[in-house]
């Protein structure tokens, strides 16, 4: 049985790894473990020890606290309703969209953002 905190931390590891465009294999190599262990961490099947989480945070260039962000609001996130997935940051399509968005030069990104706001107001 997986613990909700382990699942949350695993999702945050996967989220950050996707955002930086890193494979499980690449992360595993940077941390010094097998990629299968990264898979188990990301699904919450295995708990991440404090020292391993420290190494993963270093490899992904985030503070350890990053993996616990939003933990208190998980229950509220499930009640979002509408077309927004309850686990938006666990959705690969959403993460790919975010990664692509931040790859756009800032001035163009700002214009795209304004366009999206206008379109969402119309819908």
Order of alpha helices (4+ residues) and beta strands (2+ residues): alpha-alpha-alpha-alpha-alpha-alpha-alpha
